[in-house]
Amino acid sequence: MSNPKTTKRKFNLSPVLPDKIPIGKKPHNLISKEQYEEIEIRKNKELIFSWRFFDRSHNLFNIGNIDSPWFISLFDCLQDVSRLTVQEFRQQSERRGLRVHPHNWDNASAQFDMPEEWFEQYEDNCLQFSISKARGRVHGILIENVFYIVWLDPLHNLYPPKERNRKVLEYPYPVTEYELLELENDYLKQELSTCEQLLDED
């Protein structure tokens, strides 16, 4: 298998990820009783979303050529998920509801651009969940009760459907209204420059 495509964006996860816990050690042996109790409390807190690591620049997840009803489905889904506690969210297993489960990076077409040591320690925190069966998935990292959205995947590009022998689908990067105005401005500048050159020749 060829090397997975990765985003050019670098994630600095140190501010949001806890210190490493040596393999085989229990958290409450390494942190204070108060910190451990806070972790337990957070399990029962409702999930919140962060867009801090959101990456729309990746060629497979730029949301190009996506219809507006998909975004309504996305917002409805995020609203429903934000009513769940962390425990309730994690219980939405691969065979239930949101089909929450960790990524299988060996079969993925891309990978989060995170340091390898973080993958080794926090692989189970890299999760995906379904918007709906036909509407794709949300990929991100769950730290305590915060789900950091990294990719929106309406086309199932991270894991293209094998039964249809489908490849990844790529669309041009969608531009914003501001970017369209910039392109139009550049075009008008070129036109003006051409007209000025013609006037000078006369």
C-alpha positions in Angstrom: 0.0 0.0 0.0 1.3 3.4 -0.9 2.0 5.9 1.9 -1.2 7.6 3.1 -1.7 11.2 2.0 -1.4 13.6 4.9 -2.5 17.1 5.4 0.2 19.8 5.3 -1.2 21.3 8.4 0.8 20.6 11.6 -1.0 20.1 14.9 0.5 21.2 18.2 -1.4 18.9 20.6 0.7 19.6 23.7 -1.7 22.2 25.1 -4.7 19.9 25.0 -3.3 16.4 25.6 -2.5 15.2 29.1 0.9 14.0 30.1 1.8 10.5 29.0 0.9 7.7 31.3 3.5 4.8 31.2 2.0 1.6 29.8 0.9 -0.7 32.7 0.4 2.2 35.2 -3.0 3.2 36.5 -3.8 6.9 36.3 -4.7 7.2 39.9 -1.2 6.0 40.9 0.4 8.9 39.0 -2.0 11.8 39.6 -3.5 13.3 42.7 -6.9 12.1 44.1 -8.4 15.5 43.1 -7.2 15.2 39.5 -8.5 11.7 39.2 -11.9 12.7 40.6 -12.0 15.6 38.0 -11.4 13.0 35.2 -14.3 10.9 36.5 -16.5 14.0 36.7 -15.7 14.9 33.1 -16.9 11.4 31.9 -20.4 12.5 32.9 -20.1 15.9 31.3 -21.8 16.6 28.0 -19.6 16.5 24.9 -18.5 19.8 23.4 -16.9 20.4 20.0 -13.8 22.3 19.2 -12.7 23.4 15.7 -9.2 24.2 16.8 -7.6 21.5 14.6 -10.2 21.6 11.8 -8.5 21.0 8.5 -10.3 22.0 5.3 -7.2 22.3 3.3 -6.7 18.5 2.8 -7.5 17.5 -0.8 -9.8 14.6 0.4 -11.7 16.6 3.0 -12.1 20.1 1.6 -16.0 19.7 1.4 -15.9 20.6 -2.3 -19.0 19.9 -4.4 -21.2 19.2 -1.4 -24.9 20.2 -1.4 -26.4 22.4 1.2 -28.8 19.7 2.7 -25.7 17.9 3.8 -24.7 20.8 6.1 -28.1 20.7 7.6 -27.7 17.0 8.4 -24.2 17.8 9.9 -25.5 20.6 12.2 -28.5 18.4 13.3 -26.1 15.6 14.1 -23.6 17.8 16.0 -26.5 19.2 18.0 -27.7 15.7 19.0 -24.2 14.6 19.9 -23.6 17.6 22.1 -26.5 16.4 24.3 -24.6 13.2 25.1 -22.1 12.7 27.9 -18.7 11.3 27.1 -19.8 7.8 28.4 -23.0 7.9 26.3 -21.0 9.0 23.3 -18.5 6.2 23.6 -21.4 3.7 24.1 -22.6 4.5 20.5 -20.5 1.6 19.2 -19.7 0.7 15.7 -22.9 -1.3 15.5 -25.1 1.2 17.2 -26.4 4.7 16.5 -23.5 7.0 15.7 -21.2 4.0 15.2 -18.4 5.6 17.2 -15.1 3.7 16.9 -11.3 4.3 16.7 -9.7 4.6 13.3 -8.0 1.7 11.6 -5.0 3.7 10.2 -3.6 0.7 8.3 -6.6 0.8 6.0 -7.1 4.5 5.8 -6.4 6.7 2.8 -4.9 9.5 5.0 -3.7 10.1 8.5 -3.8 12.9 11.0 -0.5 14.8 11.0 0.3 14.1 14.6 3.7 13.0 16.1 4.1 9.3 16.0 4.5 9.1 19.8 1.1 10.6 20.2 -0.4 7.9 18.0 1.2 5.2 20.1 -0.2 6.7 23.3 -3.5 8.2 22.2 -4.7 6.1 19.3 -7.9 5.2 21.1 -8.7 8.9 21.3 -8.7 9.3 17.5 -12.4 8.6 16.8 -14.9 8.8 14.0 -18.7 8.9 14.1 -21.4 8.8 11.5 -23.5 11.8 10.5 -25.9 9.2 9.0 -25.3 6.1 7.0 -25.4 7.9 3.7 -24.0 11.3 4.9 -20.5 10.4 5.8 -18.4 10.8 8.9 -16.8 13.2 11.3 -13.1 12.4 12.2 -11.4 13.8 15.3 -9.7 13.5 18.6 -11.6 13.1 21.9 -9.7 14.6 24.9 -11.7 14.5 28.2 -15.1 15.9 27.1 -13.9 17.8 24.1 -14.1 16.4 20.6 -11.6 18.2 18.4 -13.0 17.9 14.8 -10.2 17.4 12.3 -11.9 16.3 9.1 -15.5 16.3 7.8 -15.8 13.3 5.4 -19.2 13.4 3.5 -17.8 11.2 0.7 -16.3 8.4 2.9 -12.9 9.3 1.5 -11.0 8.0 4.6 -12.4 4.5 4.0 -13.9 4.3 0.5 -16.6 1.6 0.2 -14.8 -1.7 -0.6 -17.9 -3.5 -1.8 -18.2 -0.9 -4.7 -14.5 -1.0 -5.3 -14.6 2.8 -5.1 -11.6 5.1 -5.0 -11.3 8.3 -3.2 -13.3 11.2 -4.7 -11.5 14.5 -5.1 -13.1 17.9 -5.9 -11.5 21.3 -6.4 -11.0 23.4 -3.2 -14.2 25.4 -2.7 -13.5 29.1 -2.4 -15.2 31.6 -0.1 -17.0 34.8 -1.2 -13.9 36.8 -0.2 -11.7 34.5 -2.3 -14.0 34.9 -5.3 -13.8 38.7 -4.9 -10.0 38.4 -4.8 -10.0 36.4 -8.0 -12.3 38.9 -9.6 -10.1 41.8 -8.4 -7.0 40.1 -9.9 -8.8 39.7 -13.2 -9.9 43.3 -13.3 -6.3 44.5 -12.5 -5.0 42.4 -15.5 -7.7 43.9 -17.7 -6.8 47.4 -16.6 -3.1 46.8 -17.2 -3.9 45.5 -20.7 -6.0 48.6 -21.5 -3.2 50.9 -20.2 -0.7 49.2 -22.4 -2.9 49.6 -25.5 -3.4 53.3 -24.7 0.4 53.8 -24.3 0.9 52.2 -27.8 -1.4 54.7 -29.3 
